[in-house]
């Protein structure tokens, strides 16, 4: 696509005072835009330098959706399996847009989050958790080179109390394998 011409800002109100907002009707991915600001007042007119903008590099997607946590047990040790979907407005089925994900986890009531890079996958397993704790998980995303979304709402799950195995000097927790429980 190649557009030539000068266009007036379509919306001076949505983004606040002294701003210009371009919605998806007025923009397209894979099109470079050259923006120049013209200002006029009683003292005269002036214009800014021209700035090239690639929409893909400045867009902030919505957060991932449908974040779910499932408690899994592998060899007696529990872990959280986290799954999510890309934001509804992001077209990942065409393959033209790549979405990258990060997630963070913390024990409920704690201040510090531990962050993980999930890359392009829409699921992640979290190990090394403490039995009997309730954990909160949030996920965020960004398109190829754009800005990170806000974090998704927190999903949480309580791990069961597991017994320590006296046969192991490491005292790894041992949980009975049962049907996976899920809560989001």
N, C-alpha and C positions, 0 to 999 in steps of 0.2 A: 504494500500500500504506500502510496506517496500522495500527500496532500500539499497543495501549494496555496498560500494565501495568508491573509491576516484576519484573525478572528477576535472578536470581543469576548471578554470573560463572560461565561454563561450564568454565573451565580455569585454575586458579591455578598450574600447574606449567610449561607449555610455554615461557613467556616469561621464566622465571626468578623469583627470590625477590621478593616484594612486587609482583607483577604480576598482570594478568588478561589472558587471551588469548581472542579471539573468532575462530574459524575461519569459513570461508565458509558453513558450515551455519547459523551463528548470526548472520550479517550479510547484508546485501543492499545493492547500490548503489541510489541514489535513495531511500534511507530515511534520515531524520535520527534520530540516537540522542541521548538525553540521559543523560549519565553522572554519577553521584554516588558518591563513595567514602564508605563508612561504616567507621569504625574503633572498635574496642572493646578496652579493656584494664582492668587492675585499678583504674585511676583514673576510668574511666567511658567514655562514648560520645561521639563527635563525627562530623560529616559535612562534606564539602567543599561548595563551591558547585557547582551543576549546570553541566555543560559540554556544549554541543551539538556533536556530531561527525557529519560527513558522510563516509562510508566512502571515497568517491571522492577526497577531499582528503588522506587519510592513507595510502592503500595504496601499497606499493612493489612494482611488478611485477618479474618476473624479467627478466633481460637478453634482448635480441634473440637469435634463434637462427639457425643456418646462415649465418653471415657468410661471404661468399665474395668473393674478389678476382679480377678478370680484367684482364689487361694488354691494353689497346686502343691502337691507333696511329691518330692523325688527322693527316693532312698531314705525316707523318714524325715527329710528336712523340708520345711515349708518355704515357699517363695510366692511372690505375687506376679501374676501374669496380667499385664496392662494392655488393653487394646483401645483404639480410638478410630474415628473417621476424620477425613479432612473437612475443612469448613465447607458448608453446602455451596457457597458461591464460587468455590475454586474448582475449575474443570480439570481434574487430573486424568480423566478417562481418555482424553485426546493425546496425552503424552507430551504436549507442548509446554506444560508447566510442571516443574519438579518442586515438590514440597519436602522440606527438611523439618525434623522434629527434635525437640528437647523435652525432657520430663524432669520433674523434681519430686522428691519424696521426703517426708519427715514424720516422726512420731507425733501423734496428736499432742498438743500442748507445748511442743518445742518451738523455738524461734528459728533455728537454722535449717535450711533445706539442703539436701544433697542432690546435685544435678547430674543428669546423664544425657549423653548424645545418642539419639535413636536413629539418626540419619534419615534415610528415605522410608524406612519400614514403619508400619502403623501398629506395631506391637513391641513390647519390651518385657523382659523378665527381671525382677528385682530380687536379689538374693541377700544373704547376710542380715536377715531381719531377726528381731528378738520376739520370742513367743510371748503371748499375752498382751502385746502392744497393739494399739490402734494406729494405723498409718493413713496419711493423707497423700494423695498424688495429684499433680496437675501437669498438663501438657500444653506446649505452645508450638507454633510453626512459623515458617517464613517461606516465601517463594524464592526460587534460585538465589537471588542476590538482594532481595528486599529487606524490609524491616521485620523484626519478630512481632508476632501477634501478642495480645495480652494472654495471660495464662488462662487456661480453662477453669471453670469452677472446680473446686476440690472434690474428688471422689475419695471415699474412705472405706477401710475394711479392718476388722479386728482379727488378729491372729489368735488361734487357740493356745491355751497353756499346754506346753509339750514337756514330756519327761526327759530328763538327762539320762543318757545311757551310761551305767557304771562301768561297762566294759571298755569304754573309750577314754583315754587320758585327756582328750580334747573336750569331752562332755558335749558332744553335738546333740542338739535337741532331737527327740524322736517323736514323730506324730503318726498316728494311725492313718493309713491311706483310706480315705473315704471319698464319696462323691464330692466333686469340687463345689465349694460354696462361692457365691458371688454377691457383691453389693457394690452399688455405685452411687 
